[in-house]
């Protein structure tokens, strides 16, 4: 398969991660980069061996570029996806797709009208540990599934080099929910399907930044189970996902490194072997194959829209103190 030629928009830390992950697939040539700061463009180009584009329009006008990685502040995604798609380029946008359903629909419509691939970077569902949970769910090994829970924390908000937009509540509503908890919202969507309603609490306890330090989200799924997601962008790192059923419980712990299972009648859980993979390399390999084969990615526009709906509902619930029906948000 001929390598896909890529441009990168948004040249911060994770722009670099995705660039190196794209190269690690062996399926891409990263040839161009753009950010508003010339200094950023030059530094990124030197570090990653690509050519800085003076403007986004200049990058999109290059007929050699087939796809674009979008790694910019969340509120900019819809407009950039529209621009990239209208130029006939395939687009991979780092999660979340957008912060609102209206913006998600804009992005999806632009990609559909242009006939280009739109993929959203919800990578953690790809962990073999989460694939294992999904296979157990599909096989009925958990019996009647009653609940999911997850905790995702990391002290990123305390890093002095963190870009200002990452601690802006307008860009990151719900404290750590946007940067961290949206991973688990997508994983639970993968497990259970669409959410039916959301209730959320989010508060500031220390006022060290403008972000809330603690956020708790409760979700009821249309398929029946309830779920809990707890997240903070201020405390030591912890990533766990669990599913509980009448026949078995299963845990993904240490961010995909370990799996534990406790079956009905067993007094304790036991650890079971699980692989680990680089999930960003895995998702970008799919992006390349979708471009070449004209197929649809696992986490495309519809999946991205569902998480935008959950995030929008969380914001509404926090503000109102009420449960929010997802059907009203969609």
N, C-alpha and C positions, 0 to 999 in steps of 0.2 A: 504494500500500500504506500502510495506517495505521501510524504510528510505534509501535514497541514501547516500553512504559514500563518502565524499568529501575531497580533498586536496586543499590547497590555495597556489598559487605562486604569490609573490608580496605582501609584508606585511606592506604597508604604510597605510595612513588614510583610503583610499577607500577599501583596502583589508579588513580592519576591518569592514567597513560598510556592505560589501557584506557577510562577514562571519556571522554577526549578523542577517542580512536579511535572509540568508539561514536558519538559525536556527529558525527564526520567522515563517517560513512557516510550521514548524512541519514535513517537508518532508525530511530533511537532517540530517546527523550526520557529523559535520566537525571534522575530525580526525587527519589531518596532515597539516603542513605548511612548506614552504620553501622560503628563501631569501638568497642572497649571504652572508650577514652578520650574523655571529653566534649570535651576540648580538641582532639583530632584530628577529631572529628565537626564541631565548629564551624568549624575552619580549612578543612577539605575542602569543607564546604557553601558557605563564603564564596568559596573559590577556583573552585568548579565550578558554582555556581548551582543547588544542589539543597537538599533539606530534610533535616536530620539526624534520624535515627530514634533514640529513646531506648534501644530494645532491638532485637535481631534479631527477636524475636517480634512487636514492633509493626510492623516493616517487612513481615514476612510476612503479617500480618493485614490489610494494606491491599489491598483487592480491585482497586485500579487498577494495582498493580504486576504485570507479567506475567513478568518474568525478572529474574535476579539474577546479577551478576558476582561471583565468589568469588576474592579475591586475598589470601588469608590464609596463615599458616604451613602448610607441607605436611601436618603431622600432624593438622591440624584439618579437612582437606577432607572426609573421609568423613562426619563428623557434620554438618557444615554442609550438604553436599549432601543428606543424608537429611532435614534440617529443611526446606530449601528445596523439595525435591521433594514432601514430604508436605503442604506448603502449596499445592501445585498450581502452583508457579512453575517456569518453565524455568530451566536453570542452565548458565552458562558458568564453568568452573573453570580458573584458570591452571595450566599444567603445573608439575610432574607431577600427574596426577589424584590419586595417593596414593603412599606409599612402600612399600606392601605389597600383595600380591595380595588378601589377605583384606579389606583396607579398600576396594580397588577394587571387589570384588564387592559390598560393602555399598552403595557409591554407585550402581553400575549397577543393582542390584536396586531401590533406592528410586526411581530415575528410571523404570525399566520399570513398576513397580507403579503409579506415579502417572500414567504416560502423558505425561511431559514430555520435552523435548529436553535431553540432556546432551552438552555439547561441551567438549572439552579444548583448551587454548590451545597446541597445537603448531604454531606459525606458520611456522617456517623452511622446512618442506617446501614452502611456498607460494611461495618465491622463484622467479621465472622461471628463474633459473639451475638450481635443482634440478628444476623442471618439465622443463627442457631435458634434463637428464641422464636423468630418468625416461623421456622420450619416446624417447631414443636406446636405452635399455635395452630398452624394449618393442618397438622396431623391429628389434632384433638388431644394431644398428650397432656394438656393442662386441664382437661375437662371443661367445665363452665368457667370462663375467665371473668373474674369479678373486679380486678383492680390492677392498675399499673402505677409504679411510682419511680421518680428519678430525682437525683440531686446533681446539680452541675455548678461548681464553684471554681473560681480562680481569682487571684489578686491583681488582675490586669489593670484595674482602675487606679491602683496606687503607683504604677510605673511612671516616673517623671517624664519619660520620652513618649508616653502615649499621646497620639494626636488629640487635639482638643475636641474634635467632633465626637470622639468615642466616649466622652463624658458629658455630652450635650443631651439632655432629656428629650429634645425634639428629634434627635437622630437615634437615640437608644431608649425608647420608652420602656418602663417597667424594669428599671435597674439593669440587672444582668440578664434579663429575659431575652433581649434582642440578640446580644452577642453570644450568649451561652445557651439559655433555655430553649431557643428556637430549634437547636439540634434535637432536643428530646421531644419537642412538639411534633417535629417531622417523624421521628422514630415511632412515636405513638400512633401517628397517622398511618404509618407503614404497618404497624401491628393491627390496628383496630378500625381503620377507615375514618370517615369524616367526623369531626366534633359536632355535638349538638348544642352544648351551652358551656359557658365559662364563668367562673367567679374568681376574682383575684384580689390580693392585698399586696401593697408595695409601700415601703416607708423608709424614711431616712432616720438613722439612729445616731450618726456621728457628724453629719454635714461636712465630711472631708472633701467631697466634690459635689457637683449638682445632681449626681445619680443617687437613687435610692439604694441603700445597702442591703436590703432584704426584700425579696419578692417571692410570694407563694401563689401558685396557680392551681386551680381545681378545674378539671374538664370532665364532662359527661359525653360519651361517644354514642353515636346513633346506633351502633351495634350492641350497646349495653354497658360495657365496663365504665368505671370511674377511674380517674387518674389524678395524680399529684405531681407537680414539678416545683421543686424548691431551688432557688438560684441566688447567687451573690457574686458580684464582681470585685469583692473586697477581702475574701477569706482564703485560706490555703486551698490548693486544688483538690477537688474530689469530683469524680464522675461515676455515677452508678445508675443502672437501669434495671428494673425488676418487673416481673409479671407474676400474678398470683391467680391460681385456679383451684377448682375442687379436687383435681387429681395430682397437681404438682405446682410448685413454685420454682421460678428460675431467676437467677441474678446475673447480670453483666457487671463486673466490678473492675476497678482500676482502668476505666476508659477502654474496655475491650480486651484487657489482658487476661482476665480470669472469668470463668463461668462456674456457677454453683447451681445444683439442682437438689430439691427436696421433694420426694414423691409422697403421695398419701400413705400413711402408715409408718413413715420414717420419722424418727425423733430428731434427726439432724440433717443438715444439708451436706452434700459432698461435692468436691471440686471435680470437674470434668475437663478433659483437654480441649483447647481451642487454639486455632491459628490467630495470628495477627498479620495485618497487611497495612500498607500505606494507602489510606482511603482517599487522599487527594490524588495520588497517582492513578488509582483505580477509576475514580469518577472522570478524570480527564482523558483516560484511555477510551472510556465510553463516548465522550464528546467527539473524539477523533473518528471513531467508528460510525457514529451517527451522521457526521458530516459526509463521510465517504459513501455510506450505504443508504442515506436518506431515511434513516429510521428515527424513532422517537426515544429520547432519553428517559430513564427511570424517574428522575425528578425534573420534570419539565414545567411548563407554565401552570397547568392545573394544580400540581402539587405545591408549587410556589404560592399560588393564589390562596390555597387553604391555610398556609401558615401566615400569610398576610392577614387573613380573616381572623385567625386566632390572636395575632398580635393586636389588631385593631379592637377586638372584643376585650382583651386584657386591659387596654387603655381605658375603654369605656367603663369597664367594671370597677377599676381602681378609682376612677373619677366619681362614679355614681354610688358606689357601695352596693350595687345590685348585680344579680346574675344576668348575663347577656346571652340571648339566643343567637346562635350563629346564622340561622336562616335570615334574621334581620340584617346582619352585617353583610352577608353575601349579596 
